[in-house]
Amino acid sequence: MKQFLNPAMSLGMKFTTTIIVIGLLFIGFPVSRALGVSDNLVNNGGFEDGTASGWLFGQVNRAVYPNSVYPGAQAGNYWLDTSIPCSGCVSDLGDELTVAYDVLENTVIGQRYSAEIYFRSPQGGSAEFVVWALGGEVQESFGTGIITGSSEWQRLNLTFEIAQPGHNQLRLQVYYKTIGSIQYQFDGLSLVSKPWIIGHKYLYHHLPTGTYWGGPYSYDFEGWNECYVCSGVNGSANPRRIVGPEPWRREFGNGDGFTYPYLGIYDDSNVEMMKYLIDSQQKAGVEGWGIGFWSDALPQAPPVPKDNWYYGGWKTLVNDLIPYFQQTGFKFYVTDEMTYDWDLSQPPNTERMKNHANAILQTFKTEPTYLRINGKMVYFLPMVFIYKQQNRLAELTTALHEVESTLGETVFWLGYNDRFDDYALWNGVPISAFLDGYGLTGSIFDDTTTQGKIDFYSGVAQQLNSQQKGLVMGVISGFEAYYYNGDDSRIYRRNQGQRFTKAIDVFQGIRPRPVISFVTQAEWQEGKTIEPAVTWDDDTSTDPYKYLKMLATSLAKTTFVLPTLPPATKVDPLRAGEVYGKDAQLLGNTLPNQMAKNQVTTATVTFKNTGGAPWTQQTLTENAQGWYRLKVTPDWTSAFEVDLATSDMIAQGQQKVFTFSITAPSQAGSYDLTISMDHFGFGLFGETLTKTVTVTDVASPVPSPSFTPIDLKTLLGNYLLPADAHYEPADNKVNMFDAEYIIHWL
């Protein structure tokens, strides 16, 4: 048991005390850093009012000094100096040698916080930084352990999660551990709420098999061709079709002219693309993905026939993404969309749900990047409300407990309820937190004011908290399902980003605080993505990272840094040229200077790719749109193109020799032709070859070959073997012996 005053005793509380020390300690000397999701909950952590108002003191001397008197504040203009021993000091905390600060906060199970304080002790005194969660039947504490001070500021930091219900106060406290004539100095106390920022991701966007910018598990346009009101066959989207007005805009399920991927359509099993998306989201503050699966297959039992959700999702996750998660610290959990067969008139498939949960949770039980809250694996069952509708909540409860029994540990279950006024029915069901509105529209569902939404969802959070359950709150940029499924009842445009700002503001205003910020970043068909985009629905911004920057600044409280782009060879060629640039250097040609009338000749032109985008014709378009080719424009006949080979992919730094035939005009004279590289549908680029050809009435005589003695000597030198050295002429004259040797070789 820790040897310091129990805050419950000093506050006159009566309950059982449990102390849990799980904090993480970071010590360093940072210049600056982001605090976290919400603003500092400590009102006077830096003493900038010139006093220690709000602070509590034990038996210690205390004084707040400005830099003008005693320089040395860690940040700002003031800092706190305390010392021991103290005789006759007025104490707020009994006889303890300590300082503290109380924050009134109704906490939620699973809620995460970060607390920090800057500490120094010129005499080398030791201290321990502790956070107490007070109120409720069981209190908790989180500590750094004992730290020895020095004359330099040290940052003591704790990140902790609430595991017990009923807390209404957080106390930040420093205990002095070295007795003697010692100074303990402090600055920069902060407490920040840090709910998880999780992105919702489906790994079901794919390209046809064999596409060089695809991935190993692709086989179709799955995920891009789902559109019930588009112009393709049977009302599906056709990504091979260019709908314009831009030459790169393919038709896919979000309709013409709406939010469009910055790097074009992509394959979710293209690992380089996934690394780019993860990198961009991490830099915006996203900490992990909730990865959705719709497959009826179990991880250990691949489906027959081929199932895109298994091959494109599960195998990508296990084989490729998890190793990258381990490198970057990115987290994930699984969302099982197959709780039932999307027919509410039928009973839920409980056995399948249990089989899926058992297989997935067992597979990742020891995986360090699988998201855990309070040490529990997170698992999302979106459509569990069907159990309530069919009076089967007891069946659900039994099933979840059976999964936990098989797993050997409890699970942090996430669920979705279809109503906000009947959470009392879920009492006793082991769902740890509920998602609002399944993340579809949530705080942007209508035009209620921001404060009105905060009040509404605060009421929801209070209902859930009374049952020891948390709220998972969607943070959404917009919602456009019309082109995806014809639903025109919920159309919420981005309004230049104002809806996203509203969603973030609502999230940060809800009390008790939500456990998870659920950011829907990959739903291109429904217009709510925040992945990098070249166009943003009705938002006129041209910044591909606009919404990630908004997320970073307003929610994660960090500075967004541009991510590293994937290799251009892994990007839609219709966008690669626009993003990576295209250029061409003319290396040479074999075009004649003179031709006879109507003469046909074969020529070559060589260009080097000096731009960033590769040259290819593997564009997956209905025609040659986006193909890279040679454009030949004679001034005596129609222009024509010379195509690459189907298998060509000319990367930056490589060169291509184009071979073609050209026919001279039928009239003598002087003619010009120009040759350059063409990105079909986009325009010409790179250096241009301009060639003047003189056309004569008759062809010029072809000169007969001539040889000089030194030519023959060189020829002989090239062909002579060491054993033939006695044949080598001793002079540079050609004689009969030389001719005889040539005949011998021929």
C-alpha positions in Angstrom: 0.0 0.0 0.0 1.3 3.5 -0.8 2.5 5.5 2.1 0.6 8.7 1.6 -2.6 10.3 2.8 -5.7 8.7 1.4 -7.7 11.7 -0.1 -11.0 9.9 0.8 -10.0 10.2 4.4 -9.1 13.9 4.2 -12.5 14.5 2.5 -14.4 12.5 5.1 -15.6 9.8 2.5 -16.5 6.3 3.5 -15.9 3.5 1.1 -13.6 0.7 0.2 -10.3 1.8 -1.2 -8.6 0.1 -4.1 -5.3 1.5 -5.5 -4.4 0.8 -9.0 -1.1 2.1 -10.3 -1.0 1.9 -14.1 0.3 5.2 -15.2 3.0 5.8 -17.8 5.9 8.1 -17.0 7.7 10.3 -19.4 10.6 12.5 -18.3 12.3 15.0 -20.5 12.9 18.6 -21.4 10.5 19.4 -24.2 10.3 22.8 -26.0 6.6 22.4 -26.7 3.9 19.8 -27.2 0.2 19.3 -27.9 -1.9 18.7 -24.8 -4.6 16.3 -26.1 -8.2 16.1 -27.3 -9.7 18.7 -24.9 -8.3 21.8 -23.3 -6.6 21.9 -19.9 -9.0 21.1 -17.2 -6.8 22.8 -14.6 -7.6 26.5 -14.5 -4.4 27.8 -12.8 -1.7 25.2 -13.6 0.8 27.8 -14.6 0.1 30.4 -11.9 -0.4 33.1 -14.5 -2.7 35.1 -12.3 0.3 35.6 -10.0 -1.2 33.4 -7.2 -1.7 29.7 -6.4 -5.5 30.0 -6.4 -7.2 26.6 -6.6 -4.1 24.7 -5.2 -4.2 22.8 -2.0 -1.1 22.6 0.3 0.1 20.3 3.1 2.7 21.3 5.6 4.9 23.2 3.2 6.1 26.8 2.7 4.8 28.2 -0.6 5.2 31.3 -2.8 4.5 32.2 -6.4 7.4 34.1 -8.1 7.4 36.1 -11.3 10.3 35.9 -13.7 10.9 39.5 -13.0 11.9 38.7 -9.4 13.2 35.1 -9.7 13.6 34.0 -13.4 13.0 30.4 -14.1 9.4 29.6 -15.1 9.1 26.6 -17.3 6.6 28.5 -19.5 4.9 31.8 -19.0 5.9 34.3 -16.4 5.2 32.6 -13.0 6.2 29.5 -11.1 5.6 27.9 -7.7 8.3 27.5 -5.1 7.7 25.4 -2.0 10.0 24.2 0.7 10.2 22.0 3.8 10.4 22.0 6.7 7.5 24.3 7.6 6.5 25.1 11.2 3.0 26.4 11.7 2.0 26.4 8.1 -1.7 26.5 7.3 -2.5 23.1 5.7 -5.4 22.0 3.5 -4.2 18.4 3.6 -3.4 17.5 7.2 0.2 16.7 8.1 1.2 15.5 4.7 4.2 17.0 2.8 2.3 17.5 -0.4 0.6 19.9 -2.9 -2.5 19.1 -4.9 -5.2 20.4 -7.3 -8.8 19.2 -7.5 -10.8 19.0 -10.8 -14.5 18.3 -10.7 -15.1 15.7 -13.4 -17.8 13.0 -13.8 -15.8 10.2 -15.3 -16.9 7.2 -17.4 -15.5 3.7 -17.4 -12.9 3.5 -20.2 -12.3 7.3 -20.3 -8.6 8.2 -20.8 -6.8 11.2 -19.4 -3.3 12.6 -19.5 -1.9 14.5 -16.5 1.4 16.3 -16.3 3.4 18.7 -14.1 6.9 20.2 -14.4 9.0 19.6 -11.4 12.5 20.5 -10.2 14.4 20.4 -6.9 17.8 22.1 -6.8 18.8 20.1 -3.7 17.8 16.8 -5.4 14.6 16.1 -3.5 12.5 13.1 -4.6 8.8 13.3 -5.3 5.9 11.2 -6.7 3.1 12.5 -9.0 -0.2 10.8 -8.3 -3.7 11.2 -9.8 -6.7 10.1 -7.6 -10.1 9.3 -9.0 -12.5 10.1 -6.2 -16.2 9.4 -5.6 -18.1 6.2 -6.1 -17.7 3.0 -4.1 -14.1 2.3 -5.2 -11.5 4.9 -5.8 -8.5 4.6 -8.1 -5.0 6.1 -8.1 -2.3 6.3 -10.8 1.3 7.2 -10.1 4.6 7.8 -11.7 6.7 6.2 -9.0 9.4 8.2 -7.1 11.4 10.6 -9.2 14.6 12.4 -8.1 14.6 16.1 -8.9 17.4 18.3 -10.1 18.0 21.9 -11.0 16.5 21.4 -14.4 12.7 21.1 -15.1 11.5 17.5 -15.6 8.1 16.7 -17.1 6.2 14.1 -15.1 3.4 12.6 -17.2 0.7 10.1 -16.6 -1.8 8.6 -19.1 -4.5 6.6 -17.4 -7.9 5.0 -18.0 -10.9 5.0 -15.6 -11.8 1.4 -14.6 -14.4 2.0 -11.8 -17.8 3.8 -11.9 -19.0 6.8 -10.0 -16.0 9.1 -9.8 -16.8 12.8 -9.7 -13.4 14.3 -8.9 -9.8 13.9 -10.1 -7.1 15.1 -7.7 -3.6 15.8 -9.1 -1.1 15.5 -6.2 2.6 15.5 -5.6 4.1 13.8 -2.5 7.5 14.9 -1.2 9.6 11.9 -0.5 12.9 13.4 0.7 13.0 15.0 4.2 15.3 17.9 5.0 15.8 21.5 4.0 14.7 21.1 0.4 12.9 23.2 -2.2 10.2 21.6 -4.5 9.3 23.8 -7.4 6.4 23.4 -9.9 4.9 24.8 -13.1 2.7 23.7 -16.0 0.2 21.5 -14.2 -2.4 20.1 -16.7 -5.1 17.5 -17.0 -6.4 16.7 -20.4 -9.2 14.3 -21.5 -7.9 12.0 -24.2 -10.7 9.8 -25.6 -9.5 7.5 -28.3 -9.7 8.9 -31.8 -10.6 5.9 -34.0 -11.2 5.8 -37.7 -13.8 3.5 -39.3 -12.2 1.5 -42.1 -13.5 -1.1 -44.6 -10.8 -3.0 -46.5 -13.1 -3.7 -49.4 -12.0 -1.2 -52.1 -10.2 -3.2 -54.9 -9.0 -3.2 -58.5 -9.1 -5.9 -61.2 -6.6 -8.7 -60.8 -3.1 -8.0 -62.3 -3.3 -4.2 -62.1 0.2 -3.0 -61.4 -1.1 -0.3 -59.0 -3.4 -2.8 -57.3 -2.6 -5.3 -54.6 -2.1 -9.1 -54.2 -5.8 -9.8 -53.2 -7.6 -7.7 -55.7 -9.9 -9.1 -58.4 -12.6 -6.5 -59.2 -13.7 -2.9 -58.7 -15.4 -4.1 -55.5 -16.2 -1.1 -53.3 -16.0 1.4 -56.2 -18.8 0.1 -58.4 -21.6 0.1 -55.8 -24.0 2.7 -56.9 -27.7 2.2 -57.6 -28.4 5.4 -59.5 -25.2 5.6 -61.6 -25.0 5.2 -65.3 -23.3 1.8 -65.5 -24.8 -1.6 -66.2 -27.9 -2.3 -64.0 -27.4 1.0 -62.2 -23.9 0.3 -60.9 -20.9 2.6 -61.2 -18.3 2.0 -63.9 -14.9 3.2 -62.7 -13.6 2.6 -66.3 -15.8 5.5 -67.4 -14.5 9.1 -67.3 -17.3 11.3 -66.2 -15.4 14.6 -66.1 -15.3 17.4 -66.3 -11.7 16.7 -65.2 -9.9 14.1 -67.3 -9.1 12.0 -64.2 -12.6 11.7 -62.6 -13.9 8.2 -62.9 -17.4 7.2 -62.2 -17.8 5.5 -58.8 -20.5 5.2 -56.2 -20.6 8.7 -54.8 -21.9 10.2 -58.0 -20.4 12.8 -60.4 -18.6 15.7 -59.0 -18.5 14.8 -55.4 -15.7 13.9 -53.0 -12.9 12.2 -54.9 -9.7 10.5 -53.7 -6.6 12.6 -53.9 -4.6 9.7 -55.4 -7.5 8.3 -57.4 -9.2 5.0 -56.8 -7.0 2.5 -55.0 -6.8 -1.1 -53.8 -7.0 -1.8 -50.1 -4.5 -4.6 -50.4 -2.0 -2.2 -51.9 0.2 -2.0 -48.8 2.0 1.2 -49.8 -1.3 3.0 -50.2 -2.5 1.8 -46.9 0.7 3.0 -45.2 0.1 6.4 -46.7 -3.4 6.5 -45.4 -2.4 5.4 -42.0 0.5 7.9 -41.9 -1.8 10.8 -42.9 -4.3 9.9 -40.3 -1.8 9.3 -37.5 -0.5 12.8 -38.2 -4.0 14.1 -37.7 -4.4 12.4 -34.4 -6.2 9.2 -35.4 -4.9 6.4 -33.2 -6.3 3.3 -34.8 -8.9 1.8 -37.1 -12.1 -0.1 -36.4 -11.9 -2.5 -39.3 -15.2 -3.7 -40.6 -15.9 -7.2 -41.9 -19.0 -8.4 -43.8 -17.8 -11.9 -44.6 -19.7 -15.0 -43.5 -16.3 -16.7 -43.4 -14.2 -17.5 -40.4 -10.6 -16.4 -40.3 -9.5 -20.0 -40.3 -11.9 -21.2 -42.9 -11.6 -19.3 -46.2 -14.9 -19.1 -48.1 -15.7 -20.9 -51.3 -16.3 -19.3 -53.7 -13.9 -16.5 -53.2 -15.1 -13.9 -50.8 -13.8 -10.4 -51.2 -14.2 -9.5 -47.6 -12.0 -12.4 -46.6 -9.3 -12.2 -49.3 -9.2 -8.5 -49.5 -9.7 -7.7 -45.9 -8.7 -10.4 -43.5 -5.5 -11.4 -45.4 -4.5 -7.8 -45.9 -4.9 -7.1 -42.2 -3.0 -10.2 -41.0 -0.3 -10.4 -43.6 0.5 -6.8 -44.3 -1.1 -4.2 -42.0 -0.3 -5.7 -38.6 3.5 -5.6 -39.2 3.1 -2.0 -40.1 0.9 -1.3 -37.1 3.6 -2.8 -34.9 6.2 -0.4 -36.4 4.0 2.7 -35.9 2.0 2.0 -32.8 -1.2 2.2 -34.7 -4.1 0.3 -33.1 -7.1 -1.7 -34.5 -10.1 -3.6 -33.5 -12.7 -5.6 -35.4 -16.2 -4.6 -36.3 -18.4 -7.6 -37.2 -21.2 -6.5 -39.5 -22.7 -10.0 -39.7 -24.6 -10.1 -36.4 -27.6 -10.8 -38.5 -28.5 -11.1 -42.2 -29.8 -7.6 -42.7 -33.4 -8.8 -42.4 -35.0 -7.6 -39.2 -37.9 -10.0 -39.6 -35.5 -12.9 -39.1 -33.8 -13.9 -35.8 -30.2 -12.9 -35.3 -27.5 -15.5 -36.2 -26.2 -15.9 -32.7 -24.0 -18.9 -33.4 -22.3 -17.2 -36.3 -21.7 -14.1 -34.1 -20.1 -16.2 -31.4 -18.0 -18.2 -33.9 -16.7 -15.0 -35.4 -16.0 -13.4 -32.1 -14.3 -16.5 -30.7 -12.1 -16.9 -33.8 -11.1 -13.2 -34.1 -10.5 -12.5 -30.5 -8.5 -15.7 -30.0 -6.4 -14.8 -33.1 -5.5 -11.4 -31.8 -5.4 -12.2 -28.1 -1.7 -11.7 -27.8 -1.4 -9.0 -30.6 0.0 -5.8 -28.9 -1.6 -3.5 -31.5 -5.1 -4.8 -31.0 -6.9 -2.0 -29.1 -7.6 -2.6 -25.5 -9.5 -0.3 -23.1 -9.0 -1.0 -19.4 -7.0 -4.0 -20.6 -10.0 -5.4 -22.4 -10.0 -6.3 -26.1 -12.4 -4.0 -28.0 -15.0 -5.7 -30.3 -17.8 -3.9 -32.1 -21.2 -5.6 -32.8 -23.1 -2.9 -34.7 -26.5 -4.3 -35.1 -27.2 -5.9 -31.7 -30.4 -3.8 -31.4 -32.1 -6.7 -33.2 -31.9 -8.6 -29.9 -33.8 -5.9 -28.1 -36.4 -5.6 -30.9 -37.0 -9.4 -30.7 -36.9 -9.6 -26.9 -33.7 -11.6 -27.0 -31.4 -9.6 -24.8 -31.0 -12.5 -22.4 -29.8 -14.6 -25.4 -27.3 -11.9 -26.3 -26.0 -11.6 -22.7 -25.5 -15.4 -22.5 -23.7 -15.4 -25.8 -21.3 -12.6 -24.9 -20.5 -14.2 -21.6 -19.8 -17.5 -23.4 -17.4 -15.8 -25.7 -15.6 -14.3 -22.7 -15.5 -17.6 -21.0 -13.9 -19.2 -24.0 -11.4 -16.3 -24.4 -10.6 -16.4 -20.7 -11.0 -12.7 -20.2 -13.7 -10.0 -20.4 -14.2 -8.0 -23.5 -14.9 -4.3 -24.0 -18.0 -4.8 -26.2 -19.2 -1.9 -28.4 -22.8 -1.9 -29.7 -25.4 0.1 -31.5 -28.9 0.8 -30.3 -31.5 2.2 -32.7 -33.1 4.5 -30.0 -31.9 6.9 -27.4 -34.7 6.5 -24.9 -34.6 2.9 -24.0 -31.1 2.2 -22.6 -32.7 1.0 -19.4 -33.6 -2.2 -21.3 -29.9 -2.9 -21.7 -29.2 -3.0 -17.9 -27.1 -6.1 -17.2 -26.2 -6.7 -20.9 -22.3 -6.6 -21.0 -22.1 -3.9 -23.7 -19.4 -1.5 -22.4 -20.3 1.5 -24.7 -22.8 2.4 -27.4 -22.3 4.2 -30.6 -24.6 7.1 -31.4 -26.5 6.7 -34.6 -23.9 4.1 -35.9 -21.7 7.0 -36.8 -23.8 7.8 -39.8 -25.0 11.3 -39.0 -24.9 11.7 -35.2 -24.3 15.4 -34.3 -25.0 16.6 -37.9 -28.2 14.7 -38.3 -30.3 17.9 -38.5 -29.8 21.6 -38.2 -30.2 21.7 -34.4 -27.8 24.2 -32.9 -24.4 23.0 -31.6 -25.5 23.7 -28.0 -28.7 21.8 -28.6 -26.8 18.8 -29.8 -24.4 19.0 -26.9 -27.4 19.1 -24.5 -29.1 16.1 -26.3 -26.0 13.9 -26.3 -25.0 14.9 -22.8 -28.4 13.5 -21.8 -27.6 10.3 -23.7 -24.2 10.0 -22.0 -25.8 10.5 -18.6 -28.3 7.7 -19.3 -25.5 5.4 -20.3 -23.2 6.4 -17.4 -25.9 5.6 -14.9 -25.7 2.0 -16.2 -21.8 2.1 -16.2 -21.7 2.3 -19.9 -20.0 4.8 -22.2 -20.8 6.8 -25.3 -18.9 6.4 -28.6 -19.6 9.6 -30.5 -19.4 9.9 -34.3 -17.4 12.9 -35.7 -18.6 13.2 -39.2 -17.9 15.6 -42.1 -21.1 15.2 -44.1 -23.5 12.6 -45.4 -24.5 11.9 -49.0 -26.1 8.5 -49.6 -28.3 9.5 -52.6 -25.8 8.4 -55.3 -24.9 5.3 -53.4 -28.4 3.9 -52.7 -31.0 6.5 -53.8 -31.7 7.7 -50.3 -32.5 11.4 -50.5 -33.9 11.7 -47.0 -30.5 12.3 -45.4 -28.5 14.8 -47.4 -26.1 16.8 -45.2 -23.5 18.7 -47.3 -20.2 19.7 -45.9 -20.9 23.4 -46.0 -17.3 24.3 -46.5 -16.3 22.2 -43.5 -18.8 23.8 -41.1 -20.6 20.4 -40.4 -17.3 18.9 -39.4 -16.5 21.8 -37.1 -19.9 21.3 -35.5 -19.4 17.6 -35.0 -16.0 18.3 -33.3 -17.5 21.0 -31.1 -20.4 18.8 -30.1 -18.1 15.9 -29.2 -16.0 18.2 -27.0 -19.0 19.6 -25.3 -20.6 16.4 -24.2 -20.6 15.6 -20.4 -19.9 13.0 -19.3 -17.2 12.8 -22.0 -17.4 10.1 -24.7 -15.0 7.3 -24.5 -14.2 7.1 -28.3 -14.3 9.7 -31.1 -15.5 7.6 -34.0 -14.2 9.3 -37.2 -15.7 7.9 -40.4 -12.9 8.5 -42.9 -13.2 5.9 -45.6 -16.8 6.0 -46.8 -16.4 7.5 -50.3 -19.8 6.3 -51.4 -21.6 8.1 -48.6 -19.6 11.3 -48.9 -18.3 11.4 -45.3 -14.7 10.6 -45.8 -11.8 12.7 -44.5 -9.1 10.8 -46.3 -7.1 13.1 -48.6 -9.3 14.2 -51.5 -8.9 16.3 -54.6 -12.4 17.6 -54.4 -14.8 17.9 -51.4 -18.4 17.7 -52.3 -19.7 21.3 -52.1 -16.5 22.4 -50.3 -14.5 24.6 -52.7 -11.2 24.0 -50.9 -8.4 22.7 -53.0 -6.4 21.4 -50.0 -6.4 17.6 -50.1 -5.7 17.4 -46.4 -8.2 20.0 -45.2 -10.3 17.7 -43.0 -7.3 15.9 -41.5 -5.9 19.3 -40.6 -9.2 20.3 -39.0 -9.1 17.1 -37.0 -5.6 17.6 -35.9 -6.0 21.2 -34.9 -9.5 21.1 -33.3 -9.8 17.7 -31.8 -6.3 16.1 -31.4 -4.7 19.5 -30.5 -1.7 18.8 -32.6 0.0 20.2 -35.7 -0.6 18.3 -38.9 2.5 17.3 -40.9 2.2 16.3 -44.5 2.5 12.5 -45.0 5.0 10.8 -47.3 3.4 9.9 -50.6 3.4 6.3 -51.7 5.6 5.4 -54.7 4.0 6.8 -57.9 4.0 3.2 -59.3 1.3 2.4 -56.7 -1.0 5.2 -57.6 -3.9 5.5 -60.1 -2.1 6.7 -63.3 -5.0 9.2 -63.9 -3.9 11.0 -60.8 -0.2 10.2 -60.7 0.7 12.7 -63.4 -1.2 15.4 -61.6 0.3 14.7 -58.2 3.9 13.6 -58.9 4.4 15.6 -62.1 5.3 14.4 -65.6 8.2 15.4 -67.9 10.2 14.0 -70.7 13.7 14.5 -72.1 14.5 14.0 -75.7 17.5 11.7 -76.1 17.8 11.1 -79.8 16.1 10.1 -83.1 16.8 8.4 -86.4 14.6 10.5 -88.6 16.1 11.2 -92.0 16.9 14.7 -93.2 15.9 13.9 -96.8 13.3 11.6 -98.3 12.0 10.9 -101.8 8.3 11.6 -102.7 6.1 8.8 -101.2 9.1 7.1 -99.6 8.3 5.0 -96.5 10.9 4.9 -93.8 11.2 3.5 -90.3 12.5 5.8 -87.6 13.0 5.8 -83.9 12.6 8.5 -81.2 13.9 8.0 -77.7 12.6 9.8 -74.7 13.6 9.6 -71.0 11.0 9.9 -68.2 12.2 12.8 -66.1 8.9 13.3 -64.3 7.6 11.6 -61.2 4.7 9.6 -62.8 5.3 6.4 -64.6 4.3 6.0 -68.3 1.8 3.3 -68.9 -1.4 2.3 -70.7 -2.7 0.2 -67.8 -5.2 2.8 -66.8 -8.4 0.6 -66.5 -10.4 3.0 -68.7 -12.9 2.3 -71.4 -10.7 3.9 -74.0 -7.2 5.2 -74.1 -7.9 7.9 -71.5 -4.7 8.5 -69.5 -2.4 6.4 -71.7 1.1 7.7 -72.2 2.1 7.7 -75.9 4.2 9.4 -78.5 2.4 12.1 -80.5 3.7 12.6 -84.1 2.4 15.6 -85.9 3.6 16.0 -89.6 2.5 19.2 -91.3 1.6 17.3 -94.5 -0.8 14.7 -93.1 -2.8 13.8 -90.0 -1.2 13.4 -86.6 -0.9 9.9 -85.2 0.1 8.3 -81.9 2.7 5.6 -81.1 1.6 3.5 -78.1 3.6 1.8 -75.5 3.6 -1.9 -75.2 0.7 -3.2 -73.0 3.2 -4.4 -70.4 5.3 -1.2 -70.4 5.6 0.8 -67.2 8.3 3.4 -67.8 9.3 4.7 -64.3 11.2 7.9 -63.6 14.7 7.7 -65.0 13.9 5.0 -67.5 13.8 5.6 -71.3 11.6 4.3 -74.1 12.5 3.9 -77.8 9.5 4.4 -80.0 9.6 2.9 -83.4 7.3 3.9 -86.2 6.9 4.3 -90.0 6.5 7.6 -91.8 5.5 8.2 -95.4 6.9 11.3 -97.2 4.4 13.6 -99.0 3.8 13.2 -102.7 5.1 16.7 -103.6 8.7 17.8 -103.3 9.5 20.5 -100.9 10.5 21.3 -97.3 8.3 19.9 -94.5 8.2 19.9 -90.7 7.0 17.5 -88.1 6.9 17.8 -84.4 7.1 15.0 -81.9 6.4 15.0 -78.1 5.0 12.9 -75.3 1.3 12.8 -74.8 -0.8 12.0 -71.7 -3.9 11.2 -73.6 -6.8 13.3 -72.5 -4.5 15.4 -70.4 -2.2 17.0 -73.0 1.3 17.1 -74.3 4.3 17.4 -72.0 8.1 17.4 -71.9 10.6 18.4 -74.6 9.4 18.6 -78.2 11.4 17.4 -81.3 10.9 19.6 -84.4 12.3 18.1 -87.5 12.6 19.5 -91.0 12.6 17.0 -93.9 13.5 17.8 -97.4 11.5 15.8 -100.0 13.0 15.3 -103.4 11.7 14.0 -106.7 13.9 10.9 -106.6 15.6 9.1 -103.8 19.3 10.0 -103.2 21.7 7.2 -104.3 22.8 5.1 -101.5 26.6 5.3 -101.3 28.5 2.0 -101.7 30.4 0.8 -98.6 34.1 1.6 -98.7 36.9 0.2 -96.6 40.3 1.6 -95.9 43.3 -0.5 -94.9 42.9 0.6 -91.3 39.2 -0.5 -91.4 40.4 -4.0 -92.5 43.1 -4.0 -89.9 40.5 -3.1 -87.2 38.2 -5.8 -88.6 40.9 -8.4 -88.5 41.9 -7.3 -85.0 38.4 -7.9 -83.8 38.1 -11.4 -85.2 41.6 -12.7 -84.7 42.0 -15.3 -81.9 45.3 -15.7 -80.1 45.9 -18.9 -82.0 45.6 -16.9 -85.2 48.3 -14.4 -84.3 50.6 -15.6 -87.1 48.0 -14.3 -89.6 48.2 -10.7 -88.3 49.7 -8.4 -90.9 52.9 -6.6 -89.9 51.9 -3.5 -91.7 48.8 -1.3 -92.4 48.6 -2.4 -96.0 45.9 -4.7 -97.4 47.4 -7.6 -99.4 46.2 -10.9 -100.8 47.1 -12.7 -97.6 44.6 -10.4 -95.8 41.9 -11.0 -98.3 42.5 -14.8 -98.1 42.1 -14.6 -94.3 38.8 -12.7 -94.7 37.5 -15.3 -97.1 38.6 -18.0 -94.7 36.4 -16.4 -92.0 33.5 -15.7 -94.2 
